[in-house]
């Protein structure tokens, strides 16, 4: 199975357990980052690098939102 599928399952489990969207979204984004990095290891292309960078940027914003602070 793909890391993205595992991420969706893990995020759904967090959403059911916590009943809050932000922690579930953070888990999903962590899995998407991992999936992107795995893809980069096999096929380093500029579009893949841009996709991973975008997911990391969104993850930073979500993490800041969970803490209630602005990202650095």
mmCIF file of the N, C-alpha and C atoms, coordinates in Angstrom:
data_MODEL
# 
_entry.id   MODEL 
# 
loop_
_atom_site.group_PDB 
_atom_site.id 
_atom_site.type_symbol 
_atom_site.label_atom_id 
_atom_site.label_alt_id 
_atom_site.label_comp_id 
_atom_site.label_asym_id 
_atom_site.label_entity_id 
_atom_site.label_seq_id 
_atom_site.pdbx_PDB_ins_code 
_atom_site.Cartn_x 
_atom_site.Cartn_y 
_atom_site.Cartn_z 
_atom_site.occupancy 
_atom_site.B_iso_or_equiv 
_atom_site.pdbx_formal_charge 
_atom_site.auth_seq_id 
_atom_site.auth_comp_id 
_atom_site.auth_asym_id 
_atom_site.auth_atom_id 
_atom_site.pdbx_PDB_model_num 
ATOM 1   N N  . UNK A 1 1  ? 0.842   -1.196 0.000   1.00 0.00 ? 1  UNK A N  1 
ATOM 2   C CA . UNK A 1 1  ? 0.000   0.000  0.000   1.00 0.00 ? 1  UNK A CA 1 
ATOM 3   C C  . UNK A 1 1  ? 0.878   1.249  0.000   1.00 0.00 ? 1  UNK A C  1 
ATOM 4   N N  . UNK A 1 2  ? 0.332   2.278  -0.504  1.00 0.00 ? 2  UNK A N  1 
ATOM 5   C CA . UNK A 1 2  ? 1.036   3.539  -0.607  1.00 0.00 ? 2  UNK A CA 1 
ATOM 6   C C  . UNK A 1 2  ? 0.980   4.286  0.729   1.00 0.00 ? 2  UNK A C  1 
ATOM 7   N N  . UNK A 1 3  ? 2.002   5.088  1.002   1.00 0.00 ? 3  UNK A N  1 
ATOM 8   C CA . UNK A 1 3  ? 2.036   5.868  2.238   1.00 0.00 ? 3  UNK A CA 1 
ATOM 9   C C  . UNK A 1 3  ? 0.865   6.840  2.311   1.00 0.00 ? 3  UNK A C  1 
ATOM 10  N N  . UNK A 1 4  ? 0.373   7.293  1.167   1.00 0.00 ? 4  UNK A N  1 
ATOM 11  C CA . UNK A 1 4  ? -0.775  8.199  1.153   1.00 0.00 ? 4  UNK A CA 1 
ATOM 12  C C  . UNK A 1 4  ? -2.020  7.514  1.711   1.00 0.00 ? 4  UNK A C  1 
ATOM 13  N N  . UNK A 1 5  ? -2.222  6.253  1.345   1.00 0.00 ? 5  UNK A N  1 
ATOM 14  C CA . UNK A 1 5  ? -3.371  5.497  1.855   1.00 0.00 ? 5  UNK A CA 1 
ATOM 15  C C  . UNK A 1 5  ? -3.242  5.304  3.359   1.00 0.00 ? 5  UNK A C  1 
ATOM 16  N N  . UNK A 1 6  ? -2.037  4.959  3.806   1.00 0.00 ? 6  UNK A N  1 
ATOM 17  C CA . UNK A 1 6  ? -1.820  4.819  5.244   1.00 0.00 ? 6  UNK A CA 1 
ATOM 18  C C  . UNK A 1 6  ? -2.080  6.145  5.965   1.00 0.00 ? 6  UNK A C  1 
ATOM 19  N N  . UNK A 1 7  ? -1.698  7.240  5.342   1.00 0.00 ? 7  UNK A N  1 
ATOM 20  C CA . UNK A 1 7  ? -1.940  8.549  5.918   1.00 0.00 ? 7  UNK A CA 1 
ATOM 21  C C  . UNK A 1 7  ? -3.416  8.848  6.059   1.00 0.00 ? 7  UNK A C  1 
ATOM 22  N N  . UNK A 1 8  ? -4.187  8.510  5.034   1.00 0.00 ? 8  UNK A N  1 
ATOM 23  C CA . UNK A 1 8  ? -5.637  8.734  5.097   1.00 0.00 ? 8  UNK A CA 1 
ATOM 24  C C  . UNK A 1 8  ? -6.277  7.893  6.195   1.00 0.00 ? 8  UNK A C  1 
ATOM 25  N N  . UNK A 1 9  ? -5.845  6.645  6.313   1.00 0.00 ? 9  UNK A N  1 
ATOM 26  C CA . UNK A 1 9  ? -6.389  5.764  7.355   1.00 0.00 ? 9  UNK A CA 1 
ATOM 27  C C  . UNK A 1 9  ? -6.007  6.282  8.736   1.00 0.00 ? 9  UNK A C  1 
ATOM 28  N N  . UNK A 1 10 ? -4.741  6.650  8.902   1.00 0.00 ? 10 UNK A N  1 
ATOM 29  C CA . UNK A 1 10 ? -4.287  7.161  10.200  1.00 0.00 ? 10 UNK A CA 1 
ATOM 30  C C  . UNK A 1 10 ? -5.008  8.457  10.568  1.00 0.00 ? 10 UNK A C  1 
ATOM 31  N N  . UNK A 1 11 ? -5.187  9.352  9.590   1.00 0.00 ? 11 UNK A N  1 
ATOM 32  C CA . UNK A 1 11 ? -5.892  10.607 9.858   1.00 0.00 ? 11 UNK A CA 1 
ATOM 33  C C  . UNK A 1 11 ? -7.346  10.346 10.231  1.00 0.00 ? 11 UNK A C  1 
ATOM 34  N N  . UNK A 1 12 ? -7.982  9.383  9.567   1.00 0.00 ? 12 UNK A N  1 
ATOM 35  C CA . UNK A 1 12 ? -9.364  9.045  9.903   1.00 0.00 ? 12 UNK A CA 1 
ATOM 36  C C  . UNK A 1 12 ? -9.459  8.499  11.323  1.00 0.00 ? 12 UNK A C  1 
ATOM 37  N N  . UNK A 1 13 ? -8.483  7.691  11.715  1.00 0.00 ? 13 UNK A N  1 
ATOM 38  C CA . UNK A 1 13 ? -8.489  7.141  13.074  1.00 0.00 ? 13 UNK A CA 1 
ATOM 39  C C  . UNK A 1 13 ? -8.302  8.245  14.110  1.00 0.00 ? 13 UNK A C  1 
ATOM 40  N N  . UNK A 1 14 ? -7.421  9.201  13.822  1.00 0.00 ? 14 UNK A N  1 
ATOM 41  C CA . UNK A 1 14 ? -7.226  10.325 14.738  1.00 0.00 ? 14 UNK A CA 1 
ATOM 42  C C  . UNK A 1 14 ? -8.488  11.172 14.807  1.00 0.00 ? 14 UNK A C  1 
ATOM 43  N N  . UNK A 1 15 ? -9.125  11.386 13.660  1.00 0.00 ? 15 UNK A N  1 
ATOM 44  C CA . UNK A 1 15 ? -10.359 12.181 13.630  1.00 0.00 ? 15 UNK A CA 1 
ATOM 45  C C  . UNK A 1 15 ? -11.455 11.516 14.457  1.00 0.00 ? 15 UNK A C  1 
ATOM 46  N N  . UNK A 1 16 ? -11.583 10.206 14.338  1.00 0.00 ? 16 UNK A N  1 
ATOM 47  C CA . UNK A 1 16 ? -12.594 9.478  15.115  1.00 0.00 ? 16 UNK A CA 1 
ATOM 48  C C  . UNK A 1 16 ? -12.245 9.512  16.606  1.00 0.00 ? 16 UNK A C  1 
ATOM 49  N N  . UNK A 1 17 ? -10.968 9.301  16.916  1.00 0.00 ? 17 UNK A N  1 
ATOM 50  C CA . UNK A 1 17 ? -10.556 9.256  18.319  1.00 0.00 ? 17 UNK A CA 1 
ATOM 51  C C  . UNK A 1 17 ? -10.575 10.609 19.005  1.00 0.00 ? 17 UNK A C  1 
ATOM 52  N N  . UNK A 1 18 ? -10.058 11.625 18.329  1.00 0.00 ? 18 UNK A N  1 
ATOM 53  C CA . UNK A 1 18 ? -9.940  12.959 18.928  1.00 0.00 ? 18 UNK A CA 1 
ATOM 54  C C  . UNK A 1 18 ? -11.178 13.826 18.700  1.00 0.00 ? 18 UNK A C  1 
ATOM 55  N N  . UNK A 1 19 ? -11.892 13.535 17.606  1.00 0.00 ? 19 UNK A N  1 
ATOM 56  C CA . UNK A 1 19 ? -13.049 14.337 17.199  1.00 0.00 ? 19 UNK A CA 1 
ATOM 57  C C  . UNK A 1 19 ? -12.677 15.796 16.954  1.00 0.00 ? 19 UNK A C  1 
ATOM 58  N N  . UNK A 1 20 ? -11.445 15.963 16.454  1.00 0.00 ? 20 UNK A N  1 
ATOM 59  C CA . UNK A 1 20 ? -10.946 17.297 16.087  1.00 0.00 ? 20 UNK A CA 1 
ATOM 60  C C  . UNK A 1 20 ? -10.219 17.181 14.759  1.00 0.00 ? 20 UNK A C  1 
ATOM 61  N N  . UNK A 1 21 ? -10.446 18.143 13.896  1.00 0.00 ? 21 UNK A N  1 
ATOM 62  C CA . UNK A 1 21 ? -9.895  18.089 12.547  1.00 0.00 ? 21 UNK A CA 1 
ATOM 63  C C  . UNK A 1 21 ? -8.404  18.403 12.499  1.00 0.00 ? 21 UNK A C  1 
ATOM 64  N N  . UNK A 1 22 ? -7.948  19.373 13.253  1.00 0.00 ? 22 UNK A N  1 
ATOM 65  C CA . UNK A 1 22 ? -6.561  19.818 13.130  1.00 0.00 ? 22 UNK A CA 1 
ATOM 66  C C  . UNK A 1 22 ? -5.542  18.718 13.430  1.00 0.00 ? 22 UNK A C  1 
ATOM 67  N N  . UNK A 1 23 ? -5.675  17.954 14.514  1.00 0.00 ? 23 UNK A N  1 
ATOM 68  C CA . UNK A 1 23 ? -4.700  16.869 14.726  1.00 0.00 ? 23 UNK A CA 1 
ATOM 69  C C  . UNK A 1 23 ? -4.748  15.822 13.615  1.00 0.00 ? 23 UNK A C  1 
ATOM 70  N N  . UNK A 1 24 ? -5.925  15.532 13.113  1.00 0.00 ? 24 UNK A N  1 
ATOM 71  C CA . UNK A 1 24 ? -6.050  14.566 12.014  1.00 0.00 ? 24 UNK A CA 1 
ATOM 72  C C  . UNK A 1 24 ? -5.373  15.102 10.763  1.00 0.00 ? 24 UNK A C  1 
ATOM 73  N N  . UNK A 1 25 ? -5.538  16.379 10.489  1.00 0.00 ? 25 UNK A N  1 
ATOM 74  C CA . UNK A 1 25 ? -4.894  16.985 9.336   1.00 0.00 ? 25 UNK A CA 1 
ATOM 75  C C  . UNK A 1 25 ? -3.377  16.969 9.493   1.00 0.00 ? 25 UNK A C  1 
ATOM 76  N N  . UNK A 1 26 ? -2.895  17.200 10.701  1.00 0.00 ? 26 UNK A N  1 
ATOM 77  C CA . UNK A 1 26 ? -1.447  17.156 10.949  1.00 0.00 ? 26 UNK A CA 1 
ATOM 78  C C  . UNK A 1 26 ? -0.888  15.761 10.681  1.00 0.00 ? 26 UNK A C  1 
ATOM 79  N N  . UNK A 1 27 ? -1.593  14.726 11.111  1.00 0.00 ? 27 UNK A N  1 
ATOM 80  C CA . UNK A 1 27 ? -1.153  13.350 10.855  1.00 0.00 ? 27 UNK A CA 1 
ATOM 81  C C  . UNK A 1 27 ? -1.141  13.068 9.360   1.00 0.00 ? 27 UNK A C  1 
ATOM 82  N N  . UNK A 1 28 ? -2.192  13.474 8.663   1.00 0.00 ? 28 UNK A N  1 
ATOM 83  C CA . UNK A 1 28 ? -2.259  13.263 7.218   1.00 0.00 ? 28 UNK A CA 1 
ATOM 84  C C  . UNK A 1 28 ? -1.095  13.949 6.517   1.00 0.00 ? 28 UNK A C  1 
ATOM 85  N N  . UNK A 1 29 ? -0.814  15.182 6.892   1.00 0.00 ? 29 UNK A N  1 
ATOM 86  C CA . UNK A 1 29 ? 0.278   15.914 6.250   1.00 0.00 ? 29 UNK A CA 1 
ATOM 87  C C  . UNK A 1 29 ? 1.632   15.280 6.541   1.00 0.00 ? 29 UNK A C  1 
ATOM 88  N N  . UNK A 1 30 ? 1.820   14.733 7.740   1.00 0.00 ? 30 UNK A N  1 
ATOM 89  C CA . UNK A 1 30 ? 3.067   14.019 8.037   1.00 0.00 ? 30 UNK A CA 1 
ATOM 90  C C  . UNK A 1 30 ? 3.242   12.825 7.100   1.00 0.00 ? 30 UNK A C  1 
ATOM 91  N N  . UNK A 1 31 ? 2.177   12.083 6.880   1.00 0.00 ? 31 UNK A N  1 
ATOM 92  C CA . UNK A 1 31 ? 2.259   10.942 5.970   1.00 0.00 ? 31 UNK A CA 1 
ATOM 93  C C  . UNK A 1 31 ? 2.495   11.412 4.532   1.00 0.00 ? 31 UNK A C  1 
ATOM 94  N N  . UNK A 1 32 ? 1.881   12.516 4.130   1.00 0.00 ? 32 UNK A N  1 
ATOM 95  C CA . UNK A 1 32 ? 2.102   13.028 2.781   1.00 0.00 ? 32 UNK A CA 1 
ATOM 96  C C  . UNK A 1 32 ? 3.547   13.486 2.591   1.00 0.00 ? 32 UNK A C  1 
ATOM 97  N N  . UNK A 1 33 ? 4.124   14.082 3.623   1.00 0.00 ? 33 UNK A N  1 
ATOM 98  C CA . UNK A 1 33 ? 5.533   14.462 3.559   1.00 0.00 ? 33 UNK A CA 1 
ATOM 99  C C  . UNK A 1 33 ? 6.395   13.210 3.392   1.00 0.00 ? 33 UNK A C  1 
ATOM 100 N N  . UNK A 1 34 ? 6.107   12.189 4.184   1.00 0.00 ? 34 UNK A N  1 
ATOM 101 C CA . UNK A 1 34 ? 6.875   10.944 4.080   1.00 0.00 ? 34 UNK A CA 1 
ATOM 102 C C  . UNK A 1 34 ? 6.730   10.328 2.685   1.00 0.00 ? 34 UNK A C  1 
ATOM 103 N N  . UNK A 1 35 ? 5.511   10.321 2.158   1.00 0.00 ? 35 UNK A N  1 
ATOM 104 C CA . UNK A 1 35 ? 5.290   9.761  0.824   1.00 0.00 ? 35 UNK A CA 1 
ATOM 105 C C  . UNK A 1 35 ? 6.046   10.564 -0.234  1.00 0.00 ? 35 UNK A C  1 
ATOM 106 N N  . UNK A 1 36 ? 6.038   11.873 -0.097  1.00 0.00 ? 36 UNK A N  1 
ATOM 107 C CA . UNK A 1 36 ? 6.765   12.714 -1.044  1.00 0.00 ? 36 UNK A CA 1 
ATOM 108 C C  . UNK A 1 36 ? 8.263   12.493 -0.983  1.00 0.00 ? 36 UNK A C  1 
ATOM 109 N N  . UNK A 1 37 ? 8.791   12.341 0.219   1.00 0.00 ? 37 UNK A N  1 
ATOM 110 C CA . UNK A 1 37 ? 10.223  12.095 0.359   1.00 0.00 ? 37 UNK A CA 1 
ATOM 111 C C  . UNK A 1 37 ? 10.605  10.728 -0.202  1.00 0.00 ? 37 UNK A C  1 
ATOM 112 N N  . UNK A 1 38 ? 9.743   9.738  -0.020  1.00 0.00 ? 38 UNK A N  1 
ATOM 113 C CA . UNK A 1 38 ? 10.008  8.425  -0.616  1.00 0.00 ? 38 UNK A CA 1 
ATOM 114 C C  . UNK A 1 38 ? 10.011  8.507  -2.137  1.00 0.00 ? 38 UNK A C  1 
ATOM 115 N N  . UNK A 1 39 ? 9.092   9.286  -2.697  1.00 0.00 ? 39 UNK A N  1 
ATOM 116 C CA . UNK A 1 39 ? 9.066   9.450  -4.156  1.00 0.00 ? 39 UNK A CA 1 
ATOM 117 C C  . UNK A 1 39 ? 10.319  10.177 -4.644  1.00 0.00 ? 39 UNK A C  1 
ATOM 118 N N  . UNK A 1 40 ? 10.769  11.164 -3.859  1.00 0.00 ? 40 UNK A N  1 
ATOM 119 C CA . UNK A 1 40 ? 11.975  11.894 -4.233  1.00 0.00 ? 40 UNK A CA 1 
ATOM 120 C C  . UNK A 1 40 ? 13.201  10.979 -4.243  1.00 0.00 ? 40 UNK A C  1 
ATOM 121 N N  . UNK A 1 41 ? 13.217  10.002 -3.354  1.00 0.00 ? 41 UNK A N  1 
ATOM 122 C CA . UNK A 1 41 ? 14.356  9.090  -3.284  1.00 0.00 ? 41 UNK A CA 1 
ATOM 123 C C  . UNK A 1 41 ? 14.463  8.241  -4.550  1.00 0.00 ? 41 UNK A C  1 
ATOM 124 N N  . UNK A 1 42 ? 13.337  7.987  -5.196  1.00 0.00 ? 42 UNK A N  1 
ATOM 125 C CA . UNK A 1 42 ? 13.370  7.142  -6.392  1.00 0.00 ? 42 UNK A CA 1 
ATOM 126 C C  . UNK A 1 42 ? 13.394  7.944  -7.682  1.00 0.00 ? 42 UNK A C  1 
ATOM 127 N N  . UNK A 1 43 ? 12.804  9.141  -7.660  1.00 0.00 ? 43 UNK A N  1 
ATOM 128 C CA . UNK A 1 43 ? 12.705  9.930  -8.901  1.00 0.00 ? 43 UNK A CA 1 
ATOM 129 C C  . UNK A 1 43 ? 12.788  11.422 -8.573  1.00 0.00 ? 43 UNK A C  1 
ATOM 130 N N  . UNK A 1 44 ? 14.009  11.933 -8.404  1.00 0.00 ? 44 UNK A N  1 
ATOM 131 C CA . UNK A 1 44 ? 14.151  13.354 -8.064  1.00 0.00 ? 44 UNK A CA 1 
ATOM 132 C C  . UNK A 1 44 ? 13.839  14.253 -9.266  1.00 0.00 ? 44 UNK A C  1 
ATOM 133 N N  . UNK A 1 45 ? 12.687  14.867 -9.238  1.00 0.00 ? 45 UNK A N  1 
ATOM 134 C CA . UNK A 1 45 ? 12.281  15.787 -10.301 1.00 0.00 ? 45 UNK A CA 1 
ATOM 135 C C  . UNK A 1 45 ? 11.812  17.087 -9.662  1.00 0.00 ? 45 UNK A C  1 
ATOM 136 N N  . UNK A 1 46 ? 11.879  18.158 -10.417 1.00 0.00 ? 46 UNK A N  1 
ATOM 137 C CA . UNK A 1 46 ? 11.521  19.466 -9.861  1.00 0.00 ? 46 UNK A CA 1 
ATOM 138 C C  . UNK A 1 46 ? 10.071  19.537 -9.403  1.00 0.00 ? 46 UNK A C  1 
ATOM 139 N N  . UNK A 1 47 ? 9.155   18.891 -10.127 1.00 0.00 ? 47 UNK A N  1 
ATOM 140 C CA . UNK A 1 47 ? 7.752   18.936 -9.709  1.00 0.00 ? 47 UNK A CA 1 
ATOM 141 C C  . UNK A 1 47 ? 7.549   18.165 -8.405  1.00 0.00 ? 47 UNK A C  1 
ATOM 142 N N  . UNK A 1 48 ? 8.296   17.086 -8.216  1.00 0.00 ? 48 UNK A N  1 
ATOM 143 C CA . UNK A 1 48 ? 8.208   16.337 -6.961  1.00 0.00 ? 48 UNK A CA 1 
ATOM 144 C C  . UNK A 1 48 ? 8.781   17.150 -5.807  1.00 0.00 ? 48 UNK A C  1 
ATOM 145 N N  . UNK A 1 49 ? 9.884   17.840 -6.058  1.00 0.00 ? 49 UNK A N  1 
ATOM 146 C CA . UNK A 1 49 ? 10.480  18.702 -5.031  1.00 0.00 ? 49 UNK A CA 1 
ATOM 147 C C  . UNK A 1 49 ? 9.507   19.819 -4.650  1.00 0.00 ? 49 UNK A C  1 
ATOM 148 N N  . UNK A 1 50 ? 8.862   20.422 -5.646  1.00 0.00 ? 50 UNK A N  1 
ATOM 149 C CA . UNK A 1 50 ? 7.894   21.491 -5.377  1.00 0.00 ? 50 UNK A CA 1 
ATOM 150 C C  . UNK A 1 50 ? 6.700   20.961 -4.587  1.00 0.00 ? 50 UNK A C  1 
ATOM 151 N N  . UNK A 1 51 ? 6.247   19.756 -4.907  1.00 0.00 ? 51 UNK A N  1 
ATOM 152 C CA . UNK A 1 51 ? 5.103   19.177 -4.190  1.00 0.00 ? 51 UNK A CA 1 
ATOM 153 C C  . UNK A 1 51 ? 5.454   18.935 -2.726  1.00 0.00 ? 51 UNK A C  1 
ATOM 154 N N  . UNK A 1 52 ? 6.629   18.377 -2.465  1.00 0.00 ? 52 UNK A N  1 
ATOM 155 C CA . UNK A 1 52 ? 7.043   18.137 -1.081  1.00 0.00 ? 52 UNK A CA 1 
ATOM 156 C C  . UNK A 1 52 ? 7.197   19.460 -0.341  1.00 0.00 ? 52 UNK A C  1 
ATOM 157 N N  . UNK A 1 53 ? 7.778   20.457 -0.984  1.00 0.00 ? 53 UNK A N  1 
ATOM 158 C CA . UNK A 1 53 ? 7.937   21.767 -0.348  1.00 0.00 ? 53 UNK A CA 1 
ATOM 159 C C  . UNK A 1 53 ? 6.584   22.382 -0.009  1.00 0.00 ? 53 UNK A C  1 
ATOM 160 N N  . UNK A 1 54 ? 5.604   22.221 -0.892  1.00 0.00 ? 54 UNK A N  1 
ATOM 161 C CA . UNK A 1 54 ? 4.270   22.764 -0.625  1.00 0.00 ? 54 UNK A CA 1 
ATOM 162 C C  . UNK A 1 54 ? 3.615   22.053 0.555   1.00 0.00 ? 54 UNK A C  1 
ATOM 163 N N  . UNK A 1 55 ? 3.749   20.739 0.619   1.00 0.00 ? 55 UNK A N  1 
ATOM 164 C CA . UNK A 1 55 ? 3.168   19.990 1.742   1.00 0.00 ? 55 UNK A CA 1 
ATOM 165 C C  . UNK A 1 55 ? 3.840   20.388 3.047   1.00 0.00 ? 55 UNK A C  1 
ATOM 166 N N  . UNK A 1 56 ? 5.154   20.570 3.024   1.00 0.00 ? 56 UNK A N  1 
ATOM 167 C CA . UNK A 1 56 ? 5.870   20.986 4.239   1.00 0.00 ? 56 UNK A CA 1 
ATOM 168 C C  . UNK A 1 56 ? 5.409   22.373 4.672   1.00 0.00 ? 56 UNK A C  1 
ATOM 169 N N  . UNK A 1 57 ? 5.210   23.285 3.731   1.00 0.00 ? 57 UNK A N  1 
ATOM 170 C CA . UNK A 1 57 ? 4.730   24.627 4.077   1.00 0.00 ? 57 UNK A CA 1 
ATOM 171 C C  . UNK A 1 57 ? 3.340   24.571 4.702   1.00 0.00 ? 57 UNK A C  1 
ATOM 172 N N  . UNK A 1 58 ? 2.452   23.770 4.132   1.00 0.00 ? 58 UNK A N  1 
ATOM 173 C CA . UNK A 1 58 ? 1.111   23.620 4.704   1.00 0.00 ? 58 UNK A CA 1 
ATOM 174 C C  . UNK A 1 58 ? 1.203   23.001 6.089   1.00 0.00 ? 58 UNK A C  1 
ATOM 175 N N  . UNK A 1 59 ? 2.083   22.019 6.250   1.00 0.00 ? 59 UNK A N  1 
ATOM 176 C CA . UNK A 1 59 ? 2.257   21.364 7.560   1.00 0.00 ? 59 UNK A CA 1 
ATOM 177 C C  . UNK A 1 59 ? 2.706   22.371 8.606   1.00 0.00 ? 59 UNK A C  1 
ATOM 178 N N  . UNK A 1 60 ? 3.631   23.260 8.236   1.00 0.00 ? 60 UNK A N  1 
ATOM 179 C CA . UNK A 1 60 ? 4.089   24.289 9.172   1.00 0.00 ? 60 UNK A CA 1 
ATOM 180 C C  . UNK A 1 60 ? 2.933   25.201 9.584   1.00 0.00 ? 60 UNK A C  1 
ATOM 181 N N  . UNK A 1 61 ? 2.079   25.565 8.627   1.00 0.00 ? 61 UNK A N  1 
ATOM 182 C CA . UNK A 1 61 ? 0.941   26.425 8.942   1.00 0.00 ? 61 UNK A CA 1 
ATOM 183 C C  . UNK A 1 61 ? -0.055  25.715 9.856   1.00 0.00 ? 61 UNK A C  1 
ATOM 184 N N  . UNK A 1 62 ? -0.306  24.432 9.604   1.00 0.00 ? 62 UNK A N  1 
ATOM 185 C CA . UNK A 1 62 ? -1.228  23.666 10.445  1.00 0.00 ? 62 UNK A CA 1 
ATOM 186 C C  . UNK A 1 62 ? -0.657  23.535 11.855  1.00 0.00 ? 62 UNK A C  1 
ATOM 187 N N  . UNK A 1 63 ? 0.639   23.257 11.958  1.00 0.00 ? 63 UNK A N  1 
ATOM 188 C CA . UNK A 1 63 ? 1.262   23.129 13.269  1.00 0.00 ? 63 UNK A CA 1 
ATOM 189 C C  . UNK A 1 63 ? 1.161   24.450 14.038  1.00 0.00 ? 63 UNK A C  1 
ATOM 190 N N  . UNK A 1 64 ? 1.389   25.552 13.340  1.00 0.00 ? 64 UNK A N  1 
ATOM 191 C CA . UNK A 1 64 ? 1.255   26.855 13.986  1.00 0.00 ? 64 UNK A CA 1 
ATOM 192 C C  . UNK A 1 64 ? -0.192  27.089 14.417  1.00 0.00 ? 64 UNK A C  1 
ATOM 193 N N  . UNK A 1 65 ? -1.139  26.660 13.613  1.00 0.00 ? 65 UNK A N  1 
ATOM 194 C CA . UNK A 1 65 ? -2.550  26.805 13.970  1.00 0.00 ? 65 UNK A CA 1 
ATOM 195 C C  . UNK A 1 65 ? -2.919  25.970 15.188  1.00 0.00 ? 65 UNK A C  1 
ATOM 196 N N  . UNK A 1 66 ? -2.302  24.794 15.314  1.00 0.00 ? 66 UNK A N  1 
ATOM 197 C CA . UNK A 1 66 ? -2.568  23.950 16.487  1.00 0.00 ? 66 UNK A CA 1 
ATOM 198 C C  . UNK A 1 66 ? -2.057  24.599 17.751  1.00 0.00 ? 66 UNK A C  1 
ATOM 199 N N  . UNK A 1 67 ? -0.938  25.285 17.622  1.00 0.00 ? 67 UNK A N  1 
ATOM 200 C CA . UNK A 1 67 ? -0.352  25.952 18.783  1.00 0.00 ? 67 UNK A CA 1 
ATOM 201 C C  . UNK A 1 67 ? -0.946  27.326 19.036  1.00 0.00 ? 67 UNK A C  1 
ATOM 202 N N  . UNK A 1 68 ? -1.588  27.875 18.008  1.00 0.00 ? 68 UNK A N  1 
ATOM 203 C CA . UNK A 1 68 ? -2.155  29.217 18.143  1.00 0.00 ? 68 UNK A CA 1 
ATOM 204 C C  . UNK A 1 68 ? -1.125  30.298 17.970  1.00 0.00 ? 68 UNK A C  1 
ATOM 205 N N  . UNK A 1 69 ? -0.008  29.988 17.296  1.00 0.00 ? 69 UNK A N  1 
ATOM 206 C CA . UNK A 1 69 ? 1.040   30.973 17.064  1.00 0.00 ? 69 UNK A CA 1 
ATOM 207 C C  . UNK A 1 69 ? 1.277   31.110 15.576  1.00 0.00 ? 69 UNK A C  1 
ATOM 208 N N  . UNK A 1 70 ? 2.062   32.126 15.215  1.00 0.00 ? 70 UNK A N  1 
ATOM 209 C CA . UNK A 1 70 ? 2.439   32.322 13.817  1.00 0.00 ? 70 UNK A CA 1 
ATOM 210 C C  . UNK A 1 70 ? 3.684   31.511 13.511  1.00 0.00 ? 70 UNK A C  1 
ATOM 211 N N  . UNK A 1 71 ? 3.787   30.940 12.282  1.00 0.00 ? 71 UNK A N  1 
ATOM 212 C CA . UNK A 1 71 ? 4.988   30.168 11.920  1.00 0.00 ? 71 UNK A CA 1 
ATOM 213 C C  . UNK A 1 71 ? 6.213   31.071 11.796  1.00 0.00 ? 71 UNK A C  1 
ATOM 214 N N  . UNK A 1 72 ? 7.392   30.474 11.989  1.00 0.00 ? 72 UNK A N  1 
ATOM 215 C CA . UNK A 1 72 ? 8.649   31.226 11.898  1.00 0.00 ? 72 UNK A CA 1 
ATOM 216 C C  . UNK A 1 72 ? 9.127   31.287 10.488  1.00 0.00 ? 72 UNK A C  1 
# 
